Amino acid sequence: MNWQDPTEHTKRFWSRRDYLVRSGSGFGLLGLSALLGDADALAAQDSDDLSAVPRARPVARAKSVIWCFMYGGPSGIDLFDHKPDLVKHHGKLFAGAAELQTFSGKVGPLMRPPFTFQRYGQSGQSVSELYPNIARHVDSIAFVKSCFVETNVHDQALFQVNTGMTRLGFPSAGSWITYGLGSESRNLPGYIVMYDPRGIPVGGAPLWSSGFLPSIHGGTVFRSGASPILNLQRPAQVSAAAQRRQLDLLAAMNSDHRRARPGEEALEARIQSFELAFRMQAEAPSAVDLSDETDETKRLYGIHEPASRSYGTQLLMARRLVERGCRMVQVYSGGTDSDWDSHSNLEVNHRLRARETDAPIAGLLADLKRRGLLDETLVVWGGEFGRLPMSEGGGGRDHNPHGFLMWMAGGGVRGGTSYGATDEIGFRAAENPVSVHDVHATILHLLGLDHTRLTYRHNGRDFRLTDVSGNVIQEILS
């Protein structure tokens, strides 16, 4: 579908759909979608006939996504993907070591996992001793064990997993989702990001940027505590009525300013952001205020334990946000020098990271299920790549973009399934390789969006999250 005509800047007359796309940096079209209550309104062909019958689209199974992003590269072969041959051949040299390009330039012998594995659930999925709480939920999880990316560099891989591309300037998956579906909440952003308090991921804000999409679709960073967004609350000496008068005056002045600058999307988005921020002053603090949550719920998320308190708090906030209509909440585990990037002493690193995330993620799954929300909330787990089966030295593992693991639960996913496989030592995707575009296509499909039709015209070309490829992983769908 064409969102914009490549020559629209030369038109004297726009269709009503053109006007809705351009007005308020896309706010008009979001409003139309909300009123019609159907994402197909956005997929209709570009014409004045708003009742045009669109092509068939996927049936939405999920309303929202909570993405547990394990920043730094968690080792699937040490967490969920047990490889007996890796244990058997521990200490042997890798046959292709001489040709293998690694991030650090070091290739040691094969290294067995320093953790024990056990099978869980009716599905018999193997899970490491590091994730005993998540292990109890394997029959609700679909494991995708053959993912791959194009690079072993953190920032480029982070861009690819988040935006589909290894380079800057492209919209994130969350931005595409809100562009296609809008937000169910008028007073909260549709796409919210919570990164680790210890530091922002390498690559920074472009990881959740709207890219060339209207800027209103970019991720909004929420922090823990009573003030989730910096500078959101009005000064104590300014009343709500006074602030409303200020905004009305500012809107009038901006309207005059805008008339002389038609088509300035950045200006349009900034004007609309003032109104959203005003509405968020009342909604955002209550959405992240955990005072009305029971002690039992907080313990379920691991908030009573120092190690898991931070991530547990963020995931509990994420549940509250999707309850209030947010489309996507992305929660990063791992900050500066405290991430999953275990080039040395993987045993210590992964024990710490797992202790921080095991109870919170398991608590999220259990809480969503008992509230009847798991069926409509897609939970995604994974990082930007995995780790090599060889030792880098000092008991660590280098980056592995060739084959790694992600998993999904809820939101139309068939639990207790496993799709794809790496080779016998966990080095490369060998069975049903899954690209990032396949992962994104599947997420969009579960939300009721056809990844081949969710496009945006930029610089004379129709772009999409999945570029020119991507297949829905049908085998993991319920």
Secondary structure, 3 states (H helix, E strand, C coil): CCCCCCCHHHCCCCCHHHHHHHHHHHHHHHHHHHHHCCCHHHHCCCCCCCCCCCCCCCCCCCCEEEEEEECCCCCHHHCCCCCHHHHHCCCCCCCCCCCCCCCCCCCCCECCCCCCEEEECCCCEEEECCCHHHHCCHHHEEEEEEECCCCCCHHHHHHHHHHCCCCCCCCCHHHHHHHHHCCCCCCCCCEEEECCCCCCCCCCHHHHCCCCCCHHHCCEECCCCCCCCCCCCCCCCCCHHHHHHHHHHHHHHHHHHHHCCCCCHHHHHHHHHHHHHHHHHHHHHHHCCHHHCCHHHHHHCCCCCHHHHHHHHHHHHHHHHHHCCCCEEEEEECECCECCCCCCCHHHHHHHHHHHHHHHHHHHHHHHHHCCCHHHEEEEEECCCEECCECCECCECCEECCCEEEEEECCCECCCEEECEECCCCCCEEECCECHHHHHHHHHHHCCCCCCCCEEEECCEEEECCCCCCCCCHHHEC
